[in-house]
Amino acid sequence: MLTASLSSKGQLTLPKALRDRFNLRTGSRVSFTLSDGEAVMKPLSCGVDDVFGMLKHKRQSPVTVDAMNAAIRQRQTRGVHP
């Protein structure tokens, strides 16, 4: 069983095993649901570093920021909206 202590300010420090298991870092958000005398904690979000590269296509070459900005300007001048 993992335990934590409540500080005088009402703060909990989650055990490292929980932080690692749910990939929680400073600023991570969690939700609490109350049910039958229990509180269930669920991670709400993840950071950019956690999802970076997940959608990378193996045959796609990297695109520079300048190329992305040029593509955005081109779409704006054509009036094309996604």
N, C-alpha and C positions, 0 to 999 in steps of 0.2 A: 504494500500500500504506500502510495506517495502522499506526503503531507506538506503543508505550508503553514506559516504563522502570520497572523494579521498584525500589521504595525499600528501604532497609535494614530496614524493618519488614515487607517482603513485600507491600506495597500497590502497586497499579497505578492510574494515573490514565488513564481512558479518553479517547481523543481526542474533542474536541467534536463532530466529525462523527458518531461512533458514539452519543454521548449524545443528540444531536438526533434521529438516525434512529430510535432505539428509545425516545425520550421518557423517558430515564433521568434521575432527579433524586436529590438526597441522600436516602439511605434506600432507594432502589430495590433490589430483590433480583434476582439473576441466578443461573442454574445453569450448571455446566460439565460437559460430557460428554467423556470421553476416548475417542478412537477412532483407531487406526492412527497414533499419534504426534502427533495433533492434539488441541487442546482447542476445543470448540465452546461458545460462550456464548449463552444464551437468556434473555431477560427473564422473570421469574417473575410479577411483579405490576405493577399500575399503581395510581396514586393516585386518590383520589376526584375530584380536579380533572380527571383525564384522562377520566373517564366521566360527569361531571356533565352532565345534560341529554340524554344519549343516548336515554333512554326517554320523553322528554317527548312527550305527545300534544298536537298543535297546538290542539285544541279544548278542552283541559282547563285550567281556571283554577287558579292556585296555591292551595295549602292551607296554612293557618297551622299553626304548631307546636301551638297550643292546640286547634285542630280535630283534629289527629292524635292528641293525647293523649286527647281526649274519645272519639274512635272506639275507641282501645285500651281505655279504661276500660269502655266499653259492651260490647265483645266479651268482656272478662274477666268482667263481671257476668252475661252470658248463658251463659257457659261454652262458647262456640263456639271451637273450635280449628281452625286452618287445615289 
